Amino acid sequence: MHRSVIHSIFAFLKYKVVKIADIELGEFPLLLAPMEDVSDPPFRALCKKYGADLMYTEFISSEGLIRDAVKSTQKLDIFEYERPIGIQIFGSNIESMKRATEVTEAANPDIIDINYGCPVKKVACKGAGAGILQDIPKMVEMTKEIVKSTRLPVTVKTRLGWDDNSKYIVDVAERLQDVGIKAISIHGRTRKQMYKGDADWSLISDVANNPRMNIPVFGNGDITTPEKALEYKNKFGVDGIMIGRASIGYPWVFNEIKHFMKTGKHLAPPTISDRVEAAKEHLRRSLEWKGERLGVVEMRRHYANYFRGIPHFKEWRMKMVTEMDSAVLFETLDKVSKEFSDIEFFES
């Protein structure tokens, strides 16, 4: 039987039900990627509101968790309306990762995810994140020990390999499945690529359509439009798609993709008023969760994304990223809504 026919058969069968252990995610789930300094509770609330089926926290240091570091333990905060929700941890020491898994389980997430994909130097060069892709036996052993140490389903997010000469993801995915993971998300780049170049989904497809794989395989990388999401769903046979950078400042992307997949038509893009209201909700939740100072400061990275594409917006953005009074920020956002009310559609 021709390979493409086999892929089509597997795709048809897999789209019927997508589950991680007993957690049902719908026919073709859209996942929010774990992004450091982005995927916090305020941002996740908006992504859930606008269609994310499964979300993951920012990655959390195993060493920070076992030492009860405030910055790490705060990231364990999850809320009932977010479910299903996964908490992602990272580290290079197997024993520390096992202990961190116990701490994480006590926070009562639905899923524990292991980060084997972070490419940044301070993580990877210590053998954590994507760094472990240089030591596959350790990667498998660590995963096995984590699975054994928790009652919760364990998932993995990783990359194709360390570099172009070590793209072992098809074999790695099988081995991780064999030690008990319940799903895998694959970013279509190597660690050496970082976020440069195009994501290569051909190897993700090889994993997704491998007859030996019986767990969900989610693809990640470069999904920026509903058209591309539908194309990649049909072309590569993955069980779902993980959305990262395309959601920053644009949580509507989840519902837009779902609507296009269902109808072949586009939802109307968010208006200026929609964007202002989303930014205000994001700021409000940020203040509630982080307090006045941090809530204001850490919201600054989001304004440019919420209002990306508006002409002559620099002056307004500068006001937002320099103002410390939250009341003034809310007033400024209301003024933006009035100032640019005549702009209905613009580049996202």
JOKA-V27380 format. One line per field, one symbol per residue. phi: phi as a letter, one per 30 degrees, with the letter a starting at -180 (. if undefined). psi: psi as a letter, one per 30 degrees, with the letter a starting at -180 (. if undefined). burial: # if it has 16 or more other C-alpha atoms within 10 Angstrom, else .. Layout:
phi->???
psi->???
burial->???
This chain:
phi->.dedddedddddddddbcbchccdbjdbdccdddbdibdcedddedddecjddbbbdedbddddddchdedddddddbbeddddbcccbblccdddddddddddeddiddbcccdcbdcdedcddcichdedddbdededdddeddedcbdddcbbcbbdldadcbdcddddddddddcjdcabcbddbddddhccicdcdddeddddcdeddbcdbccbkidcbeddddededdciddabcccddcdibddedddddddddcibcdddddedddddddddddedddddcjdddeddddddceeddcdjddhcedddddddcdcddddddddddddeddcddccbadc
psi->kkeeeeeeeeeeeffekjkjcgjkgaeikkkkkjkkgehleeeeeeeeeggkeklkllkkkeeeefghkeeefeffklleffkkkkkklllfkeeeeeeeeeeeeffhlfkkkkjgfkfkefeefgglbfefffieeeeeeeeeeeefglflkklkkalfaeafghigeeeeeeeeefgglflkkkkhlleefcglakkjfeeeeeeegjffkglkjkkkjgjfleeeeeeeeeefglflkkkcfffjgiffeeeeeeeeeefglklklkleeeeeeeeeeeeeeeeeefleeeeeeffeffeeeegkfkkhfeeeeeeegfkfjeeeeeeeeeeeeeegffjeklk.
burial->......##.##..##..###....#..########..###########.#################.....##.##.#...###########.#.##########..############...##..#######..#..##.######.#..############...####.######.#############..#....###.########..#.#############.##.##.##########.#############.##.....#.#####.#############.##....######.######..#.....##..##..#.#..##.##..##..........#
